[in-house]
Amino acid sequence: MSAPAGQQERADTAAPAGKPAAPAPRAIVQAMKEYHPPLGGRGGMRLDFNENTLACSPAVRAALSAVTTSDLTRYPERGPVEALVAEHLGVAAEQVLLTNGVDEAIHVLCQCYLDETSEILLPVPTYSMYEVYASATGAKIVCIEADAADFAFPYERVLAAITPRTRLIALANPNSPTGTSMRREQILEIARRAPQAMVLADEAYFHFHGETVLDLVGAAEYPNLVVARTFSKAFGLAGLRLGMLAAAAESMHWLRRVISPYSVNALALACLPAALADTAYLDWYVEEVKAARAEFGAVCSELGVRTWHSDANFLLLAIGPKHREFCRAMHAHGILVRDRSNDPGCNGCVRITVGTRDQMRAAQDALRTVLQGL
Ligand SMILES: *Cc1c(COP(=O)(O)O)cnc(C)c1O
């Protein structure tokens, strides 16, 4: 539960009588939206966090085994690995910033561009960490709700919401928890219409979709375009905490001031080249997920469960009023799924990560049984 703004102390942190109280954080922190990762008891098949459900490339394990004591004793140097990533992606080395997951990238963007006088535009429902980090800056959070009928990107309304105070626009493409995507031209038009704002294209699920605006990072027409990619999803490295931003060199200069110099650790840096090089593994996994997504979607519609078109490695299911019982029953059948009912417009919706076809056949069996018992 978040404490109301201005509250001096929370009941669970109040000092016992006679003892000095801990200093209260600034009001903005007290008003911040909290994030509680529902990570406890994740036994079962983890279809709740959109991770790779199988494993990272075996080449990554080999790279980890080759890590030396000297690698561990030295402060990690991300520059050389950034250069390698830049080359892999076809952008200039100074345009790439490796981060401790995309979460840190979002944090750094918010710290760099937002304050109490600014606004962040968020088409919702969307990834929750934008709001968490933005709220820590005191910026006004302007949410633009998608039409729940199809969760299509509310493009016209996003354009209409741009003001001179708009400093950041976060566009998850494909979006989570809906799986819907926006068109490249829509992102670019938003960037042109909001030159006073950084426009983040968060391409966390890029591999399952295949469309990007990365090729325009650094282009003269789009100095405000910034692209995020993560190694947590398709690459299967969520535990290593590895993400990146690509932006024009001028913006990178500011972002590098704000980020912790050693936030990407030595193990992550040691593994990244191997992960990038094994394109065969990545391609195989992505194709497997896409095939499983089609199969699982077809089973949902056969069972009368509505899903939305997804360009990512998950599907949003319209379960209805019994969404809580559904999640519990799926868990009892060994399948973890994520209740998204509290997201704007998502009442009764549950998100399920798509893994391999074998895994999703087990999930289908659980789905059939659970739906019968609801
Ligand atoms: C999972 C996710 C992230 C976070 O990725 P990390 O690199 O693990 O921090 C960022 N954006 C979106 C849209 C996501 O779904």
The ligand as a Tripos MOL2 file, in Angstrom:
@<TRIPOS>MOLECULE
LIG
   15    15     1     0     0
SMALL
NO_CHARGES

@<TRIPOS>ATOM
      1 C1         10.1970   -7.0280  -19.0400 C.3       1 LIG1
      2 C2         10.1190   -5.6410  -19.5430 C.ar      1 LIG1
      3 C3         11.1200   -4.7220  -19.2650 C.ar      1 LIG1
      4 C4         12.2070   -4.9720  -18.2370 C.3       1 LIG1
      5 O1         13.2380   -5.6760  -18.6540 O.3       1 LIG1
      6 P1         14.5320   -5.8570  -17.7600 P.3       1 LIG1
      7 O2         15.6020   -5.7020  -18.7660 O.co2     1 LIG1
      8 O3         14.4400   -7.2270  -17.1780 O.co2     1 LIG1
      9 O4         14.5890   -4.7970  -16.7020 O.co2     1 LIG1
     10 C5         11.0380   -3.4620  -19.8290 C.ar      1 LIG1
     11 N1         10.0080   -3.1150  -20.6150 N.ar      1 LIG1
     12 C6          9.0210   -3.9610  -20.8880 C.ar      1 LIG1
     13 C7          7.9000   -3.5310  -21.7660 C.3       1 LIG1
     14 C8          9.0340   -5.2520  -20.3480 C.ar      1 LIG1
     15 O5          8.0220   -6.0890  -20.5750 O.3       1 LIG1
@<TRIPOS>BOND
     1     1     2 1
     2     2     3 ar
     3     2    14 ar
     4     3     4 1
     5     3    10 ar
     6     4     5 1
     7     5     6 1
     8     6     7 2
     9     6     8 1
    10     6     9 1
    11    10    11 ar
    12    11    12 ar
    13    12    13 1
    14    12    14 ar
    15    14    15 1
@<TRIPOS>SUBSTRUCTURE
     1 LIG1         1 GROUP 0 **** ****
